[in-house]
Amino acid sequence: MLTVFGTTAVALKFFYWFERRSKWMMLLFAVGSALTAAYSGLEEVYPITVIKGLWSMVALQRFYQRHLAETLHPWKGVINL
């Protein structure tokens, strides 16, 4: 069961490639990083746990900043004719 959890956690990290397309892909990357940190903690690989935990916090911060930017300026990037 732990192998399935680890495989799922690492598979979610592939959303890093698509994070420019949508803020939700960035959130999925943050969740994947957090799950990878949890998996490495269960496997007792603590340096990876710390690194992936930090990556998760950075990705969550980037998601939040992008969410605020899109919420406060929903028409940014739209050409007015």
Stockholm file with secondary structure:
# STOCKHOLM 1.0

chainA/1-81         MLTVFGTTAVALKFFYWFERRSKWMMLLFAVGSALTAAYSGLEEVYPITVIKGLWSMVALQRFYQRHLAETLHPWKGVINL
#=GR chainA/1-81 SS CHHHHHHHHHHHGGGGGGTTTCHHHHHHHHHHHHHHHHHHHHTTCHHHHHHHHHHHHHHHHHHHHHHHHHHHCTTTTCCCC
#=GC SS_cons        CHHHHHHHHHHHGGGGGGTTTCHHHHHHHHHHHHHHHHHHHHTTCHHHHHHHHHHHHHHHHHHHHHHHHHHHCTTTTCCCC
//
